[in-house]
Amino acid sequence: MKHKFTQAVLWLTLAEIIYSLSGYVVHALTGRLLGPAEYGRYGLVITLTTMLIVLVGNGIPTAMSKYLSSVSEKSPEQIYGIRRSAFFLQLTFIGSLTILFYLAAPLFAWILGDPSLTPLLQLSSLVIPTFAAASFNLYFFVGLHFFRVQAGLKILRSLSRVAFIGGLALTSGTWGAVTGNILAPLMVFLVGLAIEPWLMRRYFPQAVERKHSSPRFPWRDILAHAWPLTLFLLFYELILTVDLFLVKILLADDHLTGLYNAAVTVGRIPYYLFYALALALLPTIAKSEAEQNQGETKILLTKSFRLMLFFLVPLVTLLALYARETLNLFYGSAYLEATLPMAILSIGVGCLTVFYVFTFALNGAGLLRFPLVLAMAGLALGLALNLTLIPLYGLVGGALAVTITSSLLMIGILIKVTTHFNLDFPWRSVSLSLLGAALIFTVSLVLPAGSLFILSSALLGSLYLGFLYLTKVITEKDIVPILRIFSKKKIISN
């Protein structure tokens, strides 16, 4: 059930790929069924609600996951004590947030310049408790290193949201799509709740024996760890989404908002996929740091960086190259005006993904002050750039603001990680990966696009990985964990 780090990341990434694909099926369906204007309204409502959940809803579960990882092997009797304290805090914050959001819906609609959004925002307040409940279960399993279970629940959620959001959008329009966002995470939470007793009896019987008498974990300790993370997530999510809200406010056009929401949604593919890396990195580094194993921490960080070189760089490059074709695949020709903004955004989101992943690495080591300050500065810069560039360049201005801000954040976090953990920055690997990106860009000029862009993308991705293998950036040791997933035979590595 428990996996080595690289295999855990691969399992979680596989689940994230399926989850992301399901999300884009949902967005394609809602975008086509609702049209750009209604899709823009739907995107604003769900983006705002989801942003608030991530801000408040993930801070406490993430802190819980960190503490669970540090005690799961040595002191399993503390597991339920930690969860009880975290649940108490989560219930208090999420319940309060749900009520406040419902009451503040008219204010949010007024800020967005569209009072007709009020009823939709009030309905979407119910997304907050169901989404938070599903996330709480997810982080509980991750903290105990049940990565396959988490991956399975993620796949279930993928299927659920296609069924609920897509189906209800077809029958009930925007209102149905919002309702689907309530029901999908609720189902995942209930399934997780049902399988948890069996898992715990099998793998942590000591914890089950002490379930009701588990020593009470200080809730202040969880809160002390959660509040800086919650603040970080606040600034991070605003960096990630403020451009969409400012497009709506400054341009006051639902059609343009819908186009930009499409560009943002597709451009965030790298972030959604590499969220799995951040998810696995936090508890794993927390465990190595608790054991004062600095060598293991360095290995984990090096592996994480290499995974991003292998997959993030070509993914971002291909998204930028085939932005038009990707938008047409998911949304149809009505959204092609968003091609250039999406190409720019994909680069920015790639940089922001690096920032996010290594922030979670620092969080696992108990270091969040620097990323928090960096995120605050990034938000200030992003706001200034958006307010300046959107009136001048429209959707392209919003995309440029995100990309400039994200590039600086990525550089800042890489400097901090390499200096704090005393890592040797892999200049050769980075240079060759950028050269590989330039290579596939050049070759793409002679390959067919249009309906064949998926085949061309696969060929270019293979070319990139082959180039890294020939230049010995990728080694056989990097391939072994992948082979283990697809083979039951024991593979021995040096």
N, C-alpha and C positions, 0 to 999 in steps of 0.2 A: 504493500500500500504506500509505503514511504519511498521516495525516489531521490537519487542524487540530483544535484541542482540543475544540470543541463537537461536531463531527461524531464524533470519537473517543468522546466520552462517550455520544452517542446510539447508536452501534453497540454499545458495551459494555453500555449500559442495555437495549437490545433483547435482547441475549444473556442479561442478568440476569433480564429479565422471563420469558423462556422457561425459564431455569434455575429461577426461583422457582416458576413454574407447575408444572414437573415435580416440584419438591420437594413442593408441596402435593398433587399427585396421589399421590405416594408416601406422604405422611403420611395422606392420606385413606384410601388402601388399607390401610396398616398399622393405622391407628386403628380402622377398621371390622373388619378381619380378626382383629386380636388382641384387641380389646375394651379398655376403659379401663385395667384393671389391668396386663395384659401390655404394652400400649402405654406405660404409665408406666415399666415396667422397661426396655423397649427405648429409650425417650427418655433415661432416665438414663445408660445405657451409652454411647449414641452421643454424647450431649451432653458427657460427661466426656472421651471419646476425642478428639472434634473440638476441644474446648477446648484440650487439651494440644497438639494439632497446630498450632493457630493460635498458641499461645504460643511454641513452640520452632520450629515448621516454617516460619513465615512471616517471622521476623525476618531471617534470612540471605538468603533470596531477595529480600526487599524492599530490603535494602542493596545486593545485586547489581544490582537493577533501577535503583537510583539512579545507581550508578557507570557502568553500561552506557549510560544515557541521556546522561551527561555526556561520553562518549568516542566514541559511535557515529558521529558525523559527522566529527570532527576527527582522531581516532586509532583507526580501526576495527581496527587490528592488535592492540589491547589487549583486544578483546572476549573471545577464548577464554582469555586469561590471567586475566581477571576471573572468568570462569565456572569455570575449574579450581579457583581458590582457594575460591570459594563452594561448589563441589561437595564439596571436601575437608572443609570445616567442616560442611556439611549432613549428609554421610554419617556423620561422627563423632557429631554430636548426635542425629540421628534414630535411628541404630543403638543408641546408648546408651539413648535414651528408650524405644524399643520393648522392650528387654530389661528395663529397670527397671519399666515399666508392667506387663509380664506378671508379674514377680515380686511386684509390689505389689498385684496384683488382690485377694487376700484382705483386705489392709488397707483398700482402698477399699470393699469390700463390707461390712466391719465398721463403718466410719465411717458408711455409709449405712444401717446397721441391718438388712442383708439378706444373710447369707452365701451364699444361693442365687444371688446375682449373680456370684459368683467365676468360674465357667466362661465366662459370657457376656463378662465383662470381659477374660478371657484371650484369647478369640477376637478380641475387638475390638482387641487390641493390633496386629493385622496391618493395621488401617485406617491406623495411623500412617505406615508407610513408603510405602504406595501413595498416600495422600492427599498426603504431603509431596513425592513424586516428581512428581505432577501439578502441584502448586503451583509447584515449582521451574521446570518448563517454562513455566508460565503467566507467571511473572515475568521469565523470560528474553525471551519474546516482547514483553511489555509494555515492558521496558527498551529494546528496539530499536524501539519504536513500531509493532509489527505488531499493531495493534488489531483488525483484521478477522480475523486468524488466531486471536487469543485468543478473539474472539467465536464463531468457528466451533467451536473446541474446547469452549467452554462449552456450546454447543448440543448437541454430541456427547455431552458428559457428562450433559446433561439427559435425552437419550433413553436413555443407558446405565443411569442409575440407575432410571428407570422400569422398564426391562426386567429388570435384575438384582434390585433391591430388592423391587419389587412382585411380580415373578414368583416369587422365592424365598420371600417372605413367604407367598404363596398356597400353596406346596407344602411349606414347612418351618417355618412359623411364625416365632417370634422369632429362632431360630438362622439361618434363611434370610435374614431381613431384615438381620441383622448381616453375614452373608457377602456380601450384595449391596453393602454399603458398602465392602467390600474390593475387589470386582471392578470396580465402575464407574470409580473413578479410575485403576485400573491400565490399563484400556483407553485412556483419554484420554492417559495418559503415553506409551503405546506408539505411538499415532497421532502425537502431537507429535514424538516422537523420529524417526519415519519421514519426516515432511515437513520437518524442520529443515534437512537438507543442501541440498535444492532451494532453499529460501528464502535460505539464506546464500550459495549460489553466485550467485544472481540479484541480491541486493541488497547483499551485503557480500563481494565476491570478494577484496578485500584481506585480510579476516579469515580467509577460507578458506585463502589462500596461506600465512598465518602461523599456521595452526591449531595445529601442533605445536611451532612455535618462537616463539609469542607470548610477549612479555615477561611474566615472572612477576609477578602483582599481589600486593602484600603482604596476606596473609590477616589480619594484625592490623588493617589498616585496615577491612576488611569487618566483622570482629568488633567493632571499636570503635564502628562505626555500628549494628551489629545488636543489641548487648546492651541499650542503653537502649530500643530499639524493642521488643525481646522482653519487657523488664520492663513497658513500657507495655501491650503486648498481654496480659500476664499479669493486670494489674489491670483492664484494660478487659473482658476475657472473664469475669473473676470478677464484675464489676459486672453483666454481662449475664446470667450464669447462676447466681449464688449463690442467688438466690431460689428456683429450682427445687430445688436440693439441700436448702435449708433447709425447704422445704415437705415434702419426703420425711422429713427428720430430725425436724422438730418435730411434724408431724402424724401421721407413721408410718402413712400410709394410701396404698396403691398406687392406689386409685380416685381419690382427690383429686389425687395426683401426676399421674395420667394426664390429668385434667381441666385441671390447670394447665399441663402440657406442651402441650396443644392450644392453650390461650390464648397461651402464649409463642410457639409456632411460627407461628400466624397473625398475632399482633401484631407479629412481626418482619419482615413484608413490606417496610416502608419501608427497613429496614436492608439487606436483601438487594439491593434494587433500587439503592440509592445507594452500595453497595459499589463499583459500577463507576465512580462519580465519584471516589472516593478512589483507586481503582486508576489512573485516568488522570491525576489531579492530581499525584501524587508525582513521576513521571519528568518531567512537563512543567514543573513548577516547578523541579525540580532542574536542568533544562537552562537555563531562563531565569535562574536564579540563578548558574549556572556562567558564563553569558555576561554577568553583571552587568547584566541588562536589567530594572531595577526596574519600568519602565512595563508590560512584558509580564506580570510577576508580578501587578501590581495588576489588570490586565485579566482574567487567569485567575481570580483570587479573586472578582472582581465577577461574572463569568459563573457561577461555581460557586454563589454565594449566590443569584443570580437563578434558576438552575435549581431550587434547593430551594424557593424561594418559589412557583415555577410548579407544581411537581409534588408536593413533599413535604407541603406544608400541606394541599392538598385530599385527598391520599391518606390522611393521618392522620385528617383530619376524617371522611372516609367510612368508614374502618375503625371508628372509634368509634361512628358513627351506626348502622352495620349490623353490629355485632359478632355479634349473635344469628344473623342470616341467614348471615353468613360461616361461622360455626362449624357451622351446620346443613348448609351446602353441602359443606364438606370432611369433616366428621366424623359428621354425623347427630345425631338428637335426644338421644342418650345423653350428649352433651357440652355441652348448653345451659346447664348450671349454671355454666359458665365464662364466660358472657356479660359480666358486669360486670367481672371481672378483665381480660378481653381488651380491653374498651373503655378501661380505665385504662392498661393496658400499651401500647396503640398510641400513646398520647400520649407516654409515657415513652420508648419506643423511637424515636419521631420526634425527640425532643430529643437522645437519645444518638447518633442518626445524624449530626446537625449537629456534635456534638462529635467524632465519629470522622472525618468528612470533613475538617474543618479541622485536626485533629491531623496528618493526612497531608500537608496543605498546609505546615504548619510543619516537618514531617519533611523534605519536599523542599527546604526552605530551610536544613536542617541544625539546626533548633531543635526539640528534643524534651524538654528538661529541664522546661519549664513544663507541657506536657501530662502528663508522667510524674508530677510532683508532684500535679497536679490529679486524676489517676486514682487515686493512692494515697489522697488525702483522700476521694475519692468512694467508694472501696471501704470505708474505715473507716465513713463515714456510712451507706452501704448496709447493711453488716453490722449496725450498731446499730439501724437502722430495721427491718430484717427480723426481728431477734431480738425487737424490741418489738411490732411490728404483726402478725406472723403468728400468734402465740398469741392475740392479741386479736380479730383480724378474719379469720383464715384466709387463703384465696386472695386476697381483696381486699387484705389487709394486705401481702402480697408485692408485689402490683401497685403499691400506693401507695408502697412503699419505693423501687421502681425509678423511678417517675415523679418523685418529689421529688428524688432524687439526680441523675437525668439532667437535670432542669431547671436545677439549679445548675451542673452541668458545662457545659451549653450556654452559659449566660450567661458563665461564666469564659473559655471558649475564644473566644467572639466578642469579648470585651473585649481579649484578647491579640492576636488577629489584626488587629483594626482599629487598635489603637495601634502595634503593631510595624511593620506595613506602611503606616501612615499613610493608612488608608482612611476615607472619609467613610461613616459608617453610614447606610444607606438608610432613614431613619425613615419617609418617605412610603410607600415600597413595602411595608415591613413592616406599617404601619398599614392600608393598603388590602388587603393579603393577609389579614390577620386579619378585616377587615370582610367580605371575600369569603367567608371560612370561616363567619362568623356568618350571612351571607346564605344559603348553601346549607344550613346547619342549619335556618334558619327555613323555607325552601321544602320541605325534606325532611318537615316535619310534615304536609304536604298531599299528598305523593306516595305511591304504593303501595309497600309493602315486600314481605315474604313472598317468593314465587318471582319477583317482578318487581323485586327490589332491584338486580339488575345493570343493568337498563334505567334505573332511577331514579338509580343511581350515575353512569352515563354522562351522563345529562341534567344532573345536579348538577355533575359535573366540567366539562362544557362551559359551564355557567352561570358557574362560577368563572373559567375562562380568559377567557370573554367579558367578564366584569366587569373583569378586569385589563387587557384590551385597550382597553375603552372609557375606562378611567381612565388610559390611556397608561403603565401599568406594563410591559405587554408591548408591544414595538414591532415594526415590520417586520423590523428587523435580528435580532430573536430568532427569527423564523420562517424566515429564509433557510437556516440550516444544516439544518433539517428538510426543507425542499424539495429541497435538494441530494441528500439520500439517496434520494429517490423520483423524481428526475428526472436524466437524463443531460445535459440542456441546461445550459450554463454560465449561472449566475446571478450578476450583478454587483451588489454592494452598495456603498453609499456609505461 
